[in-house]
Amino acid sequence: MYTAHLVEDRLKRLRRISPAGFAIALHTKFASPRYLFQAYEKEWLDRYSREGMVMKDPTIPWAFENHGTCRWDSLRHLDSTGIFDAAAEYGLRHGVTVGIVQDDQHSMASFSRGDRAFTDDECKEAFEQVAALHELTRTTIIDTPSLHETLRQLSIYLTRG
């Protein structure tokens, strides 16, 4: 139960710095995360899924290969299919991606804002929170009614693989 509260707290912090939404995939193996937290608008999630954007999204290979943060502007040259432009249509104009690579385990996340670019401090905060979530969920299974209710209130969808 204590771990669930720590996860809830970190997700709330991330929601504050990423008002346009985020997606966090923890402990991803063979393109399937153990935990997936999504706080993007449903319309964007539906389009992203329907058009198979995960297979073309330049943030995904970057996050698998790197430990750190990268602003979306730095990846635009790799976006041959226009995913960043499509995201902007849904208010996701500025973003930062986090990659965690630790002991052959990968976690990744992308965060977005519509109003302005992320500050260096916000990028650092995003990395620290994702790193903490990665560690918190390394061996613990989080499946409590209180966490699910908190996630619902935050408009975050939880799947457990």
The 8 nearest C-alpha neighbors of each residue, nearest first, counted from 0:
[[1, 3, 2, 4, 143, 141, 145, 5],
 [0, 2, 4, 3, 5, 6, 141, 7],
 [3, 1, 5, 4, 0, 6, 135, 141],
 [2, 4, 6, 0, 1, 5, 141, 146],
 [5, 3, 7, 1, 6, 2, 8, 0],
 [6, 4, 2, 8, 7, 3, 9, 1],
 [5, 7, 3, 9, 4, 8, 10, 2],
 [8, 6, 4, 10, 5, 9, 3, 11],
 [7, 9, 5, 11, 6, 10, 4, 12],
 [10, 8, 12, 6, 11, 7, 128, 13],
 [9, 11, 13, 7, 12, 8, 14, 6],
 [10, 12, 14, 8, 9, 13, 7, 15],
 [13, 11, 9, 15, 10, 14, 8, 16],
 [12, 14, 10, 16, 15, 11, 17, 9],
 [13, 15, 11, 17, 12, 16, 18, 10],
 [16, 14, 12, 13, 17, 18, 11, 10],
 [17, 15, 13, 14, 18, 121, 12, 125],
 [16, 18, 14, 111, 20, 15, 112, 19],
 [17, 19, 20, 112, 14, 15, 16, 111],
 [20, 18, 112, 111, 17, 113, 91, 90],
 [21, 19, 39, 38, 18, 17, 111, 110],
 [20, 22, 110, 38, 109, 39, 37, 111],
 [21, 23, 37, 108, 109, 36, 38, 24],
 [22, 24, 108, 36, 35, 107, 25, 37],
 [25, 23, 35, 107, 32, 106, 34, 108],
 [24, 26, 106, 34, 32, 27, 33, 133],
 [27, 25, 106, 105, 32, 33, 104, 28],
 [26, 28, 32, 31, 105, 25, 106, 30],
 [29, 27, 31, 30, 32, 26, 105, 104],
 [28, 30, 31, 27, 32, 26, 105, 33],
 [31, 29, 28, 27, 32, 24, 53, 26],
 [30, 32, 27, 28, 29, 33, 160, 26],
 [33, 31, 27, 34, 26, 24, 25, 160],
 [32, 34, 160, 159, 26, 25, 27, 31],
 [35, 33, 159, 25, 32, 158, 24, 160],
 [34, 36, 24, 158, 23, 157, 32, 37],
 [35, 37, 157, 23, 156, 22, 155, 34],
 [38, 36, 22, 155, 156, 21, 39, 35],
 [37, 39, 155, 20, 21, 154, 22, 40],
 [40, 38, 20, 21, 37, 41, 44, 43],
 [39, 41, 42, 43, 44, 38, 20, 19],
 [40, 42, 44, 43, 45, 39, 38, 46],
 [41, 43, 45, 40, 44, 46, 89, 39],
 [44, 42, 46, 45, 41, 40, 47, 89],
 [43, 45, 41, 47, 42, 46, 48, 40],
 [46, 44, 42, 48, 43, 47, 49, 41],
 [45, 47, 49, 43, 48, 44, 50, 42],
 [48, 46, 44, 52, 45, 50, 49, 43],
 [47, 49, 51, 45, 46, 50, 44, 52],
 [48, 50, 46, 51, 47, 45, 52, 44],
 [51, 49, 52, 48, 47, 46, 45, 53],
 [52, 50, 48, 53, 49, 54, 47, 55],
 [51, 53, 55, 47, 54, 50, 56, 48],
 [52, 54, 56, 55, 51, 47, 59, 48],
 [53, 55, 52, 56, 51, 59, 57, 50],
 [56, 54, 52, 53, 57, 80, 51, 82],
 [55, 57, 53, 58, 52, 59, 54, 82],
 [58, 56, 59, 78, 77, 60, 55, 61],
 [57, 59, 61, 56, 60, 62, 96, 74],
 [58, 60, 62, 61, 57, 56, 63, 53],
 [61, 59, 63, 62, 58, 57, 64, 56],
 [60, 62, 58, 64, 59, 63, 65, 57],
 [61, 63, 98, 59, 65, 60, 64, 107],
 [64, 62, 60, 61, 65, 59, 98, 105],
 [63, 65, 61, 62, 60, 66, 98, 100],
 [66, 64, 62, 98, 63, 61, 67, 100],
 [65, 67, 98, 99, 100, 68, 62, 64],
 [66, 68, 98, 97, 65, 99, 126, 69],
 [69, 67, 97, 96, 98, 126, 95, 122],
 [68, 70, 96, 95, 71, 97, 73, 67],
 [71, 69, 95, 72, 73, 94, 96, 68],
 [70, 72, 94, 74, 73, 95, 69, 75],
 [71, 73, 75, 74, 70, 94, 93, 76],
 [72, 74, 71, 70, 75, 69, 76, 77],
 [73, 75, 71, 72, 77, 76, 57, 78],
 [76, 74, 78, 77, 72, 73, 71, 83],
 [75, 77, 74, 78, 79, 73, 72, 57],
 [78, 76, 75, 74, 79, 57, 80, 73],
 [79, 77, 75, 80, 76, 81, 57, 82],
 [78, 80, 81, 77, 76, 82, 75, 55],
 [81, 79, 78, 82, 55, 56, 83, 77],
 [82, 80, 84, 83, 78, 79, 85, 86],
 [81, 83, 85, 84, 80, 86, 78, 56],
 [82, 84, 86, 85, 81, 87, 78, 75],
 [85, 83, 87, 81, 86, 82, 88, 92],
 [84, 86, 82, 88, 83, 87, 81, 89],
 [87, 85, 83, 91, 88, 89, 84, 82],
 [86, 88, 92, 91, 90, 84, 89, 85],
 [87, 89, 85, 86, 90, 84, 91, 92],
 [90, 88, 87, 86, 91, 43, 85, 42],
 [89, 91, 87, 113, 88, 92, 19, 86],
 [92, 90, 87, 86, 113, 111, 89, 112],
 [93, 91, 87, 113, 90, 112, 94, 86],
 [94, 92, 112, 116, 111, 91, 113, 115],
 [95, 93, 111, 71, 110, 70, 112, 92],
 [94, 96, 70, 110, 71, 69, 109, 111],
 [95, 97, 109, 69, 68, 108, 70, 110],
 [98, 96, 68, 108, 107, 67, 126, 62],
 [97, 99, 62, 107, 66, 67, 65, 106],
 [100, 98, 66, 106, 105, 107, 101, 130],
 [99, 101, 105, 66, 104, 98, 103, 106],
 [100, 102, 104, 103, 99, 105, 66, 106],
 [101, 103, 104, 100, 105, 99, 26, 137],
 [104, 102, 101, 105, 100, 26, 28, 99],
 [105, 103, 101, 102, 26, 100, 106, 27],
 [106, 104, 100, 26, 27, 99, 63, 101],
 [107, 105, 25, 99, 26, 24, 27, 98],
 [108, 106, 98, 24, 97, 62, 23, 99],
 [107, 109, 23, 97, 22, 96, 24, 110],
 [108, 110, 96, 22, 21, 95, 97, 23],
 [111, 109, 21, 94, 95, 17, 20, 96],
 [112, 110, 94, 19, 17, 93, 91, 20],
 [111, 113, 19, 93, 17, 91, 18, 114],
 [112, 114, 92, 90, 91, 19, 93, 115],
 [113, 115, 112, 116, 92, 93, 90, 19],
 [116, 114, 113, 112, 93, 117, 92, 118],
 [115, 117, 93, 118, 94, 112, 114, 113],
 [118, 116, 121, 122, 115, 119, 94, 93],
 [117, 119, 121, 120, 122, 116, 123, 115],
 [118, 120, 122, 121, 123, 117, 124, 116],
 [119, 121, 123, 118, 122, 124, 117, 125],
 [122, 120, 124, 118, 123, 119, 117, 125],
 [123, 121, 119, 125, 124, 120, 126, 118],
 [122, 124, 120, 126, 121, 125, 127, 119],
 [123, 125, 121, 127, 122, 126, 128, 120],
 [126, 124, 122, 128, 123, 127, 121, 129],
 [125, 127, 123, 129, 124, 128, 97, 130],
 [128, 126, 130, 124, 125, 129, 131, 123],
 [127, 129, 131, 125, 130, 126, 9, 124],
 [130, 128, 132, 126, 131, 127, 133, 125],
 [131, 129, 133, 127, 128, 132, 126, 134],
 [130, 132, 128, 134, 129, 133, 135, 127],
 [133, 131, 129, 135, 134, 130, 136, 128],
 [134, 132, 130, 131, 136, 135, 25, 129],
 [133, 135, 131, 137, 132, 136, 130, 138],
 [136, 134, 132, 133, 137, 131, 2, 139],
 [137, 135, 139, 134, 133, 138, 132, 140],
 [136, 138, 134, 135, 133, 139, 26, 132],
 [139, 137, 136, 140, 135, 134, 141, 133],
 [140, 138, 136, 137, 141, 135, 2, 3],
 [141, 139, 142, 138, 136, 137, 159, 3],
 [142, 140, 3, 143, 139, 2, 136, 146],
 [141, 143, 140, 144, 146, 147, 3, 159],
 [142, 144, 146, 145, 141, 147, 3, 0],
 [143, 145, 147, 146, 148, 142, 149, 141],
 [144, 146, 148, 143, 147, 149, 3, 150],
 [147, 145, 149, 143, 148, 144, 150, 3],
 [146, 148, 150, 144, 145, 149, 151, 143],
 [149, 147, 151, 145, 150, 146, 144, 152],
 [150, 148, 146, 152, 151, 147, 145, 153],
 [151, 149, 155, 153, 147, 152, 148, 154],
 [150, 152, 154, 148, 153, 149, 155, 147],
 [151, 153, 149, 150, 154, 148, 155, 147],
 [152, 154, 150, 151, 155, 149, 11, 38],
 [155, 153, 151, 152, 38, 150, 156, 37],
 [156, 154, 38, 150, 37, 153, 151, 36],
 [155, 157, 37, 36, 150, 154, 158, 38],
 [158, 156, 36, 35, 155, 159, 34, 37],
 [157, 159, 35, 34, 160, 156, 36, 33],
 [158, 160, 34, 33, 157, 35, 32, 142],
 [159, 33, 32, 34, 158, 31, 35, 27]]
